[in-house]
């Protein structure tokens, strides 16, 4: 019984300390012309998006829901 309680305690501790997953949002979206509307907003640059859609048909556009991460400011010590 003790080993079972120990294992259960470890599982609860690991689950409690885990971090939540967040979807990554990127500034460029590719819209593919594959018979149905397919969109991928996982591109860092316009060039990366165009390289992907070139050849399969489609276009790239700015992601209007993209929010740039907040920049961390470091203090300079004198």
N, CA, C and O atoms as a CHARMM CRD file, in Angstrom:
* protein
*
  312
    1    1 UNK  N      0.82300  -1.19000   0.00000 PROA 1      0.00000
    2    1 UNK  CA     0.00000   0.00000   0.00000 PROA 1      0.00000
    3    1 UNK  C      0.87000   1.25900   0.00000 PROA 1      0.00000
    4    1 UNK  O      0.54000   2.23700  -0.67100 PROA 1      0.00000
    5    2 UNK  N      1.97500   1.24200   0.74500 PROA 2      0.00000
    6    2 UNK  CA     2.84900   2.41100   0.79500 PROA 2      0.00000
    7    2 UNK  C      3.45000   2.75400  -0.56700 PROA 2      0.00000
    8    2 UNK  O      3.47000   3.92800  -0.93900 PROA 2      0.00000
    9    3 UNK  N      3.94400   1.76700  -1.32400 PROA 3      0.00000
   10    3 UNK  CA     4.48500   2.12600  -2.64600 PROA 3      0.00000
   11    3 UNK  C      3.43400   2.76500  -3.55500 PROA 3      0.00000
   12    3 UNK  O      3.74800   3.66900  -4.32900 PROA 3      0.00000
   13    4 UNK  N      2.19300   2.29700  -3.46200 PROA 4      0.00000
   14    4 UNK  CA     1.12700   2.87300  -4.26800 PROA 4      0.00000
   15    4 UNK  C      0.87600   4.32900  -3.88200 PROA 4      0.00000
   16    4 UNK  O      0.70300   5.17400  -4.76100 PROA 4      0.00000
   17    5 UNK  N      0.85200   4.63400  -2.60300 PROA 5      0.00000
   18    5 UNK  CA     0.66700   6.00700  -2.14900 PROA 5      0.00000
   19    5 UNK  C      1.85300   6.88600  -2.54900 PROA 5      0.00000
   20    5 UNK  O      1.67100   8.05200  -2.89800 PROA 5      0.00000
   21    6 UNK  N      3.05300   6.33500  -2.50000 PROA 6      0.00000
   22    6 UNK  CA     4.23200   7.07700  -2.90500 PROA 6      0.00000
   23    6 UNK  C      4.16600   7.42400  -4.39200 PROA 6      0.00000
   24    6 UNK  O      4.42800   8.56300  -4.77700 PROA 6      0.00000
   25    7 UNK  N      3.82000   6.45400  -5.21900 PROA 7      0.00000
   26    7 UNK  CA     3.70200   6.69400  -6.65700 PROA 7      0.00000
   27    7 UNK  C      2.60300   7.70500  -6.94400 PROA 7      0.00000
   28    7 UNK  O      2.78400   8.59100  -7.77800 PROA 7      0.00000
   29    8 UNK  N      1.47600   7.58800  -6.27200 PROA 8      0.00000
   30    8 UNK  CA     0.37700   8.53600  -6.45100 PROA 8      0.00000
   31    8 UNK  C      0.80800   9.94100  -6.04800 PROA 8      0.00000
   32    8 UNK  O      0.46700  10.91100  -6.72500 PROA 8      0.00000
   33    9 UNK  N      1.55100  10.06000  -4.95700 PROA 9      0.00000
   34    9 UNK  CA     2.04700  11.36400  -4.51300 PROA 9      0.00000
   35    9 UNK  C      3.00000  11.97600  -5.52500 PROA 9      0.00000
   36    9 UNK  O      2.95600  13.18200  -5.76700 PROA 9      0.00000
   37   10 UNK  N      3.85600  11.16300  -6.11600 PROA 10     0.00000
   38   10 UNK  CA     4.79400  11.65900  -7.12100 PROA 10     0.00000
   39   10 UNK  C      4.04000  12.14400  -8.35800 PROA 10     0.00000
   40   10 UNK  O      4.36600  13.19400  -8.91200 PROA 10     0.00000
   41   11 UNK  N      3.05200  11.40000  -8.78300 PROA 11     0.00000
   42   11 UNK  CA     2.26200  11.78100  -9.96000 PROA 11     0.00000
   43   11 UNK  C      1.54300  13.10700  -9.71000 PROA 11     0.00000
   44   11 UNK  O      1.51700  13.97100 -10.58700 PROA 11     0.00000
   45   12 UNK  N      0.96700  13.27000  -8.53800 PROA 12     0.00000
   46   12 UNK  CA     0.26400  14.51200  -8.20800 PROA 12     0.00000
   47   12 UNK  C      1.24500  15.68500  -8.16600 PROA 12     0.00000
   48   12 UNK  O      0.92800  16.77300  -8.64800 PROA 12     0.00000
   49   13 UNK  N      2.42200  15.47400  -7.59800 PROA 13     0.00000
   50   13 UNK  CA     3.42100  16.54300  -7.52800 PROA 13     0.00000
   51   13 UNK  C      3.89600  16.95600  -8.91000 PROA 13     0.00000
   52   13 UNK  O      4.04300  18.14800  -9.18000 PROA 13     0.00000
   53   14 UNK  N      4.13700  16.00400  -9.78000 PROA 14     0.00000
   54   14 UNK  CA     4.58600  16.31600 -11.14300 PROA 14     0.00000
   55   14 UNK  C      3.48300  17.04800 -11.90300 PROA 14     0.00000
   56   14 UNK  O      3.76300  18.01600 -12.61000 PROA 14     0.00000
   57   15 UNK  N      2.25300  16.61000 -11.77200 PROA 15     0.00000
   58   15 UNK  CA     1.13800  17.25200 -12.46600 PROA 15     0.00000
   59   15 UNK  C      0.91400  18.67600 -11.95800 PROA 15     0.00000
   60   15 UNK  O      0.53900  19.55400 -12.73500 PROA 15     0.00000
   61   16 UNK  N      1.13500  18.91300 -10.67800 PROA 16     0.00000
   62   16 UNK  CA     0.91500  20.23800 -10.10400 PROA 16     0.00000
   63   16 UNK  C      2.00000  21.22600 -10.50400 PROA 16     0.00000
   64   16 UNK  O      1.74500  22.43000 -10.53400 PROA 16     0.00000
   65   17 UNK  N      3.19700  20.75600 -10.81100 PROA 17     0.00000
   66   17 UNK  CA     4.29300  21.66300 -11.14900 PROA 17     0.00000
   67   17 UNK  C      4.45200  21.86900 -12.64100 PROA 17     0.00000
   68   17 UNK  O      5.29000  22.67200 -13.05000 PROA 17     0.00000
   69   18 UNK  N      3.69700  21.18900 -13.46200 PROA 18     0.00000
   70   18 UNK  CA     3.80500  21.33000 -14.91500 PROA 18     0.00000
   71   18 UNK  C      3.31800  22.69300 -15.37100 PROA 18     0.00000
   72   18 UNK  O      2.54400  23.34900 -14.67400 PROA 18     0.00000
   73   19 UNK  N      3.76700  23.11400 -16.53200 PROA 19     0.00000
   74   19 UNK  CA     3.32000  24.38500 -17.09300 PROA 19     0.00000
   75   19 UNK  C      2.26100  24.13000 -18.15500 PROA 19     0.00000
   76   19 UNK  O      2.20500  23.05300 -18.75000 PROA 19     0.00000
   77   20 UNK  N      1.44300  25.11300 -18.37800 PROA 20     0.00000
   78   20 UNK  CA     0.38900  24.98900 -19.36800 PROA 20     0.00000
   79   20 UNK  C      0.93900  25.26800 -20.75400 PROA 20     0.00000
   80   20 UNK  O      1.83900  26.09000 -20.92500 PROA 20     0.00000
   81   21 UNK  N      0.39700  24.58600 -21.72300 PROA 21     0.00000
   82   21 UNK  CA     0.81400  24.79100 -23.11100 PROA 21     0.00000
   83   21 UNK  C      0.05000  25.96900 -23.70300 PROA 21     0.00000
   84   21 UNK  O     -1.13500  26.15600 -23.42700 PROA 21     0.00000
   85   22 UNK  N      0.73200  26.75100 -24.51000 PROA 22     0.00000
   86   22 UNK  CA     0.11400  27.89000 -25.18100 PROA 22     0.00000
   87   22 UNK  C      0.38200  27.78000 -26.67700 PROA 22     0.00000
   88   22 UNK  O      1.47000  27.38700 -27.09800 PROA 22     0.00000
   89   23 UNK  N     -0.60500  28.12500 -27.45700 PROA 23     0.00000
   90   23 UNK  CA    -0.42300  28.11900 -28.90800 PROA 23     0.00000
   91   23 UNK  C      0.49300  29.26200 -29.30100 PROA 23     0.00000
   92   23 UNK  O      0.40500  30.36500 -28.76100 PROA 23     0.00000
   93   24 UNK  N      1.35600  28.98700 -30.23300 PROA 24     0.00000
   94   24 UNK  CA     2.27700  30.01800 -30.71400 PROA 24     0.00000
   95   24 UNK  C      1.63800  30.75600 -31.87500 PROA 24     0.00000
   96   24 UNK  O      1.07900  30.13800 -32.78100 PROA 24     0.00000
   97   25 UNK  N      1.71700  32.03900 -31.84900 PROA 25     0.00000
   98   25 UNK  CA     1.14200  32.87300 -32.88900 PROA 25     0.00000
   99   25 UNK  C      2.28100  33.57600 -33.62200 PROA 25     0.00000
  100   25 UNK  O      3.17300  34.13900 -32.98800 PROA 25     0.00000
  101   26 UNK  N      2.25600  33.54600 -34.94100 PROA 26     0.00000
  102   26 UNK  CA     3.31600  34.13900 -35.74300 PROA 26     0.00000
  103   26 UNK  C      2.76100  35.26300 -36.61000 PROA 26     0.00000
  104   26 UNK  O      1.55300  35.31600 -36.84000 PROA 26     0.00000
  105   27 UNK  N      3.62100  36.17000 -37.10000 PROA 27     0.00000
  106   27 UNK  CA     3.12700  37.36200 -37.79500 PROA 27     0.00000
  107   27 UNK  C      2.65100  37.16700 -39.23400 PROA 27     0.00000
  108   27 UNK  O      2.03900  38.07900 -39.79000 PROA 27     0.00000
  109   28 UNK  N      2.90700  36.00800 -39.86100 PROA 28     0.00000
  110   28 UNK  CA     2.49900  35.82000 -41.26400 PROA 28     0.00000
  111   28 UNK  C      1.67600  34.55700 -41.43500 PROA 28     0.00000
  112   28 UNK  O      1.96500  33.52300 -40.83200 PROA 28     0.00000
  113   29 UNK  N      0.64300  34.65500 -42.27000 PROA 29     0.00000
  114   29 UNK  CA    -0.23700  33.52300 -42.57400 PROA 29     0.00000
  115   29 UNK  C     -0.14000  33.18800 -44.06200 PROA 29     0.00000
  116   29 UNK  O     -0.04700  34.07300 -44.91300 PROA 29     0.00000
  117   30 UNK  N     -0.16400  31.90300 -44.34700 PROA 30     0.00000
  118   30 UNK  CA    -0.22900  31.44100 -45.72400 PROA 30     0.00000
  119   30 UNK  C     -1.59900  30.86400 -45.98900 PROA 30     0.00000
  120   30 UNK  O     -2.10100  30.06400 -45.19900 PROA 30     0.00000
  121   31 UNK  N     -2.20800  31.25700 -47.08600 PROA 31     0.00000
  122   31 UNK  CA    -3.50500  30.73200 -47.47900 PROA 31     0.00000
  123   31 UNK  C     -3.29200  29.90300 -48.74100 PROA 31     0.00000
  124   31 UNK  O     -2.85600  30.41800 -49.77100 PROA 31     0.00000
  125   32 UNK  N     -3.60600  28.60600 -48.64400 PROA 32     0.00000
  126   32 UNK  CA    -3.32500  27.67000 -49.73100 PROA 32     0.00000
  127   32 UNK  C     -4.55300  27.44900 -50.58700 PROA 32     0.00000
  128   32 UNK  O     -5.67900  27.43400 -50.09000 PROA 32     0.00000
  129   33 UNK  N     -4.32900  27.28000 -51.86600 PROA 33     0.00000
  130   33 UNK  CA    -5.40400  26.97300 -52.80300 PROA 33     0.00000
  131   33 UNK  C     -5.33400  25.48500 -53.12400 PROA 33     0.00000
  132   33 UNK  O     -4.80500  25.09100 -54.16300 PROA 33     0.00000
  133   34 UNK  N     -5.87100  24.66300 -52.22600 PROA 34     0.00000
  134   34 UNK  CA    -5.82200  23.20300 -52.39100 PROA 34     0.00000
  135   34 UNK  C     -7.21400  22.61300 -52.57200 PROA 34     0.00000
  136   34 UNK  O     -7.44300  21.45700 -52.21600 PROA 34     0.00000
  137   35 UNK  N     -8.13700  23.37900 -53.11200 PROA 35     0.00000
  138   35 UNK  CA    -9.50000  22.89700 -53.28700 PROA 35     0.00000
  139   35 UNK  C    -10.41700  23.37800 -52.19600 PROA 35     0.00000
  140   35 UNK  O    -11.59700  23.62900 -52.44500 PROA 35     0.00000
  141   36 UNK  N     -9.91200  23.51100 -51.01000 PROA 36     0.00000
  142   36 UNK  CA   -10.66500  24.10200 -49.91300 PROA 36     0.00000
  143   36 UNK  C     -9.75000  25.11300 -49.22700 PROA 36     0.00000
  144   36 UNK  O     -8.53000  25.06600 -49.38200 PROA 36     0.00000
  145   37 UNK  N    -10.33700  26.00200 -48.48700 PROA 37     0.00000
  146   37 UNK  CA    -9.55500  27.06000 -47.83600 PROA 37     0.00000
  147   37 UNK  C     -8.71900  26.47000 -46.70500 PROA 37     0.00000
  148   37 UNK  O     -9.25700  25.96500 -45.72000 PROA 37     0.00000
  149   38 UNK  N     -7.42000  26.53800 -46.85500 PROA 38     0.00000
  150   38 UNK  CA    -6.49900  26.07900 -45.81800 PROA 38     0.00000
  151   38 UNK  C     -5.60900  27.25500 -45.44400 PROA 38     0.00000
  152   38 UNK  O     -5.09200  27.94400 -46.32400 PROA 38     0.00000
  153   39 UNK  N     -5.42500  27.49000 -44.15600 PROA 39     0.00000
  154   39 UNK  CA    -4.62400  28.61300 -43.69300 PROA 39     0.00000
  155   39 UNK  C     -3.65900  28.14700 -42.62200 PROA 39     0.00000
  156   39 UNK  O     -4.01600  27.36800 -41.73900 PROA 39     0.00000
  157   40 UNK  N     -2.43100  28.63600 -42.71200 PROA 40     0.00000
  158   40 UNK  CA    -1.39200  28.32500 -41.74500 PROA 40     0.00000
  159   40 UNK  C     -0.76100  29.62900 -41.30000 PROA 40     0.00000
  160   40 UNK  O     -0.13400  30.32200 -42.10200 PROA 40     0.00000
  161   41 UNK  N     -0.92000  29.97200 -40.03200 PROA 41     0.00000
  162   41 UNK  CA    -0.34100  31.21000 -39.48400 PROA 41     0.00000
  163   41 UNK  C      0.90100  30.87400 -38.66500 PROA 41     0.00000
  164   41 UNK  O      1.03100  31.30100 -37.51700 PROA 41     0.00000
  165   42 UNK  N      1.79600  30.12100 -39.24900 PROA 42     0.00000
  166   42 UNK  CA     2.99100  29.69700 -38.53200 PROA 42     0.00000
  167   42 UNK  C      4.27600  30.14300 -39.19100 PROA 42     0.00000
  168   42 UNK  O      5.25600  29.39800 -39.20100 PROA 42     0.00000
  169   43 UNK  N      4.29100  31.35300 -39.74500 PROA 43     0.00000
  170   43 UNK  CA     5.47800  31.82700 -40.45700 PROA 43     0.00000
  171   43 UNK  C      6.06000  33.05000 -39.76900 PROA 43     0.00000
  172   43 UNK  O      5.34000  33.96900 -39.37900 PROA 43     0.00000
  173   44 UNK  N      7.37100  33.03900 -39.63100 PROA 44     0.00000
  174   44 UNK  CA     8.08700  34.12300 -38.96700 PROA 44     0.00000
  175   44 UNK  C      8.29200  35.30500 -39.90600 PROA 44     0.00000
  176   44 UNK  O      8.26600  36.45500 -39.46900 PROA 44     0.00000
  177   45 UNK  N      8.49600  35.03300 -41.18500 PROA 45     0.00000
  178   45 UNK  CA     8.75100  36.11500 -42.13700 PROA 45     0.00000
  179   45 UNK  C      7.89900  35.91500 -43.39100 PROA 45     0.00000
  180   45 UNK  O      7.39100  34.82800 -43.66800 PROA 45     0.00000
  181   46 UNK  N      7.76700  37.01300 -44.13200 PROA 46     0.00000
  182   46 UNK  CA     7.04700  36.96000 -45.39900 PROA 46     0.00000
  183   46 UNK  C      7.75800  36.03000 -46.38000 PROA 46     0.00000
  184   46 UNK  O      7.11300  35.27500 -47.10600 PROA 46     0.00000
  185   47 UNK  N      9.07900  36.08800 -46.39800 PROA 47     0.00000
  186   47 UNK  CA     9.86200  35.24400 -47.29500 PROA 47     0.00000
  187   47 UNK  C      9.65600  33.76100 -46.98400 PROA 47     0.00000
  188   47 UNK  O      9.54800  32.94100 -47.89600 PROA 47     0.00000
  189   48 UNK  N      9.60300  33.42100 -45.70000 PROA 48     0.00000
  190   48 UNK  CA     9.37400  32.02900 -45.31000 PROA 48     0.00000
  191   48 UNK  C      8.00400  31.56400 -45.78600 PROA 48     0.00000
  192   48 UNK  O      7.86000  30.44400 -46.27600 PROA 48     0.00000
  193   49 UNK  N      7.01400  32.40800 -45.64600 PROA 49     0.00000
  194   49 UNK  CA     5.66200  32.07900 -46.08500 PROA 49     0.00000
  195   49 UNK  C      5.61600  31.89200 -47.59600 PROA 49     0.00000
  196   49 UNK  O      5.05600  30.91000 -48.08400 PROA 49     0.00000
  197   50 UNK  N      6.20200  32.83000 -48.33900 PROA 50     0.00000
  198   50 UNK  CA     6.18600  32.74200 -49.80000 PROA 50     0.00000
  199   50 UNK  C      6.93000  31.51600 -50.31600 PROA 50     0.00000
  200   50 UNK  O      6.51200  30.90800 -51.30200 PROA 50     0.00000
  201   51 UNK  N      8.01300  31.15400 -49.66800 PROA 51     0.00000
  202   51 UNK  CA     8.75200  29.95900 -50.06900 PROA 51     0.00000
  203   51 UNK  C      7.88600  28.72000 -49.91000 PROA 51     0.00000
  204   51 UNK  O      7.98100  27.78700 -50.70700 PROA 51     0.00000
  205   52 UNK  N      7.05300  28.70600 -48.90100 PROA 52     0.00000
  206   52 UNK  CA     6.18500  27.55400 -48.64800 PROA 52     0.00000
  207   52 UNK  C      5.03800  27.48400 -49.64700 PROA 52     0.00000
  208   52 UNK  O      4.75300  26.40900 -50.17600 PROA 52     0.00000
  209   53 UNK  N      4.37600  28.59900 -49.91600 PROA 53     0.00000
  210   53 UNK  CA     3.20100  28.56100 -50.79300 PROA 53     0.00000
  211   53 UNK  C      3.56000  28.56300 -52.26900 PROA 53     0.00000
  212   53 UNK  O      2.73500  28.19400 -53.10600 PROA 53     0.00000
  213   54 UNK  N      4.76600  28.96900 -52.59900 PROA 54     0.00000
  214   54 UNK  CA     5.18000  28.98300 -54.00100 PROA 54     0.00000
  215   54 UNK  C      5.19400  27.54500 -54.52100 PROA 54     0.00000
  216   54 UNK  O      5.79700  26.66900 -53.90100 PROA 54     0.00000
  217   55 UNK  N      4.56100  27.30900 -55.60400 PROA 55     0.00000
  218   55 UNK  CA     4.53700  25.98100 -56.18800 PROA 55     0.00000
  219   55 UNK  C      3.25600  25.22100 -55.91100 PROA 55     0.00000
  220   55 UNK  O      2.85800  24.37800 -56.71600 PROA 55     0.00000
  221   56 UNK  N      2.60100  25.49500 -54.79800 PROA 56     0.00000
  222   56 UNK  CA     1.33800  24.81400 -54.50800 PROA 56     0.00000
  223   56 UNK  C      0.15400  25.75100 -54.69400 PROA 56     0.00000
  224   56 UNK  O     -1.00000  25.33000 -54.61700 PROA 56     0.00000
  225   57 UNK  N      0.44500  27.02000 -54.93900 PROA 57     0.00000
  226   57 UNK  CA    -0.61700  28.00100 -55.12900 PROA 57     0.00000
  227   57 UNK  C     -1.05400  28.57400 -53.80000 PROA 57     0.00000
  228   57 UNK  O     -1.17300  27.85700 -52.80600 PROA 57     0.00000
  229   58 UNK  N     -1.28400  29.83300 -53.79300 PROA 58     0.00000
  230   58 UNK  CA    -1.71200  30.50200 -52.57400 PROA 58     0.00000
  231   58 UNK  C     -1.06900  31.85600 -52.43700 PROA 58     0.00000
  232   58 UNK  O     -0.39100  32.33200 -53.34800 PROA 58     0.00000
  233   59 UNK  N     -1.28200  32.47500 -51.29800 PROA 59     0.00000
  234   59 UNK  CA    -0.72400  33.79200 -51.04800 PROA 59     0.00000
  235   59 UNK  C     -0.44000  33.95300 -49.56600 PROA 59     0.00000
  236   59 UNK  O     -0.88800  33.14800 -48.74900 PROA 59     0.00000
  237   60 UNK  N      0.30300  34.98800 -49.22300 PROA 60     0.00000
  238   60 UNK  CA     0.65400  35.27900 -47.83900 PROA 60     0.00000
  239   60 UNK  C      0.05800  36.61400 -47.43400 PROA 60     0.00000
  240   60 UNK  O     -0.08100  37.52500 -48.25000 PROA 60     0.00000
  241   61 UNK  N     -0.29200  36.71400 -46.16100 PROA 61     0.00000
  242   61 UNK  CA    -0.84500  37.95200 -45.63400 PROA 61     0.00000
  243   61 UNK  C     -0.42100  38.11300 -44.18200 PROA 61     0.00000
  244   61 UNK  O     -0.09600  37.13700 -43.50500 PROA 61     0.00000
  245   62 UNK  N     -0.42800  39.34700 -43.71600 PROA 62     0.00000
  246   62 UNK  CA    -0.08100  39.61900 -42.32200 PROA 62     0.00000
  247   62 UNK  C     -1.16100  39.03300 -41.41500 PROA 62     0.00000
  248   62 UNK  O     -2.35000  39.09700 -41.72900 PROA 62     0.00000
  249   63 UNK  N     -0.74100  38.46500 -40.29500 PROA 63     0.00000
  250   63 UNK  CA    -1.66000  37.90300 -39.31700 PROA 63     0.00000
  251   63 UNK  C     -2.19200  39.04100 -38.46100 PROA 63     0.00000
  252   63 UNK  O     -1.43900  39.63100 -37.68700 PROA 63     0.00000
  253   64 UNK  N     -3.47100  39.36000 -38.58400 PROA 64     0.00000
  254   64 UNK  CA    -4.03400  40.48800 -37.84000 PROA 64     0.00000
  255   64 UNK  C     -4.29500  40.16800 -36.36500 PROA 64     0.00000
  256   64 UNK  O     -4.68700  41.05900 -35.61200 PROA 64     0.00000
  257   65 UNK  N     -4.08900  38.93300 -35.94100 PROA 65     0.00000
  258   65 UNK  CA    -4.25300  38.58500 -34.53100 PROA 65     0.00000
  259   65 UNK  C     -2.91000  38.42500 -33.81900 PROA 65     0.00000
  260   65 UNK  O     -2.87100  38.08500 -32.63600 PROA 65     0.00000
  261   66 UNK  N     -1.82400  38.66500 -34.52600 PROA 66     0.00000
  262   66 UNK  CA    -0.49300  38.51000 -33.94900 PROA 66     0.00000
  263   66 UNK  C     -0.21500  39.59500 -32.92100 PROA 66     0.00000
  264   66 UNK  O     -0.45800  40.77700 -33.16400 PROA 66     0.00000
  265   67 UNK  N      0.29600  39.17700 -31.77200 PROA 67     0.00000
  266   67 UNK  CA     0.72600  40.10700 -30.73400 PROA 67     0.00000
  267   67 UNK  C      2.17900  39.79700 -30.42700 PROA 67     0.00000
  268   67 UNK  O      2.51000  38.71000 -29.95200 PROA 67     0.00000
  269   68 UNK  N      3.03400  40.75300 -30.70100 PROA 68     0.00000
  270   68 UNK  CA     4.46100  40.56300 -30.46600 PROA 68     0.00000
  271   68 UNK  C      4.71800  40.38200 -28.97400 PROA 68     0.00000
  272   68 UNK  O      4.05400  41.01300 -28.15100 PROA 68     0.00000
  273   69 UNK  N      5.68000  39.52200 -28.61600 PROA 69     0.00000
  274   69 UNK  CA     5.99600  39.33800 -27.19800 PROA 69     0.00000
  275   69 UNK  C      6.56800  40.61500 -26.60600 PROA 69     0.00000
  276   69 UNK  O      7.20800  41.40600 -27.29900 PROA 69     0.00000
  277   70 UNK  N      6.33100  40.80100 -25.32500 PROA 70     0.00000
  278   70 UNK  CA     6.85900  41.97900 -24.64500 PROA 70     0.00000
  279   70 UNK  C      8.36800  41.84500 -24.50700 PROA 70     0.00000
  280   70 UNK  O      8.87900  40.79500 -24.11900 PROA 70     0.00000
  281   71 UNK  N      9.06200  42.90900 -24.82600 PROA 71     0.00000
  282   71 UNK  CA    10.52000  42.90100 -24.71500 PROA 71     0.00000
  283   71 UNK  C     10.91800  43.05300 -23.25200 PROA 71     0.00000
  284   71 UNK  O     10.32600  43.83300 -22.50600 PROA 71     0.00000
  285   72 UNK  N     11.91900  42.30200 -22.86800 PROA 72     0.00000
  286   72 UNK  CA    12.43000  42.40400 -21.50900 PROA 72     0.00000
  287   72 UNK  C     13.49900  43.48500 -21.47200 PROA 72     0.00000
  288   72 UNK  O     14.42700  43.48500 -22.28100 PROA 72     0.00000
  289   73 UNK  N     13.36200  44.38600 -20.54400 PROA 73     0.00000
  290   73 UNK  CA    14.33200  45.46700 -20.40400 PROA 73     0.00000
  291   73 UNK  C     15.29800  45.12500 -19.28300 PROA 73     0.00000
  292   73 UNK  O     14.89100  44.74700 -18.18500 PROA 73     0.00000
  293   74 UNK  N     16.55400  45.26100 -19.57100 PROA 74     0.00000
  294   74 UNK  CA    17.57500  45.02300 -18.55200 PROA 74     0.00000
  295   74 UNK  C     18.05700  46.35400 -18.00900 PROA 74     0.00000
  296   74 UNK  O     18.23600  47.32100 -18.74900 PROA 74     0.00000
  297   75 UNK  N     18.25800  46.38100 -16.72900 PROA 75     0.00000
  298   75 UNK  CA    18.82800  47.57000 -16.10600 PROA 75     0.00000
  299   75 UNK  C     20.33800  47.53200 -16.22800 PROA 75     0.00000
  300   75 UNK  O     20.97800  46.49200 -16.06500 PROA 75     0.00000
  301   76 UNK  N     20.87300  48.67800 -16.51400 PROA 76     0.00000
  302   76 UNK  CA    22.32600  48.77100 -16.57100 PROA 76     0.00000
  303   76 UNK  C     22.82300  49.20200 -15.20200 PROA 76     0.00000
  304   76 UNK  O     22.33000  50.16600 -14.61600 PROA 76     0.00000
  305   77 UNK  N     23.78600  48.48300 -14.71800 PROA 77     0.00000
  306   77 UNK  CA    24.36400  48.86500 -13.42700 PROA 77     0.00000
  307   77 UNK  C     25.51800  49.82100 -13.66400 PROA 77     0.00000
  308   77 UNK  O     26.33100  49.61500 -14.56600 PROA 77     0.00000
  309   78 UNK  N     25.58700  50.86200 -12.85500 PROA 78     0.00000
  310   78 UNK  CA    26.64400  51.86600 -13.01000 PROA 78     0.00000
  311   78 UNK  C     27.84200  51.53500 -12.17900 PROA 78     0.00000
  312   78 UNK  O     28.82500  52.27700 -12.19000 PROA 78     0.00000
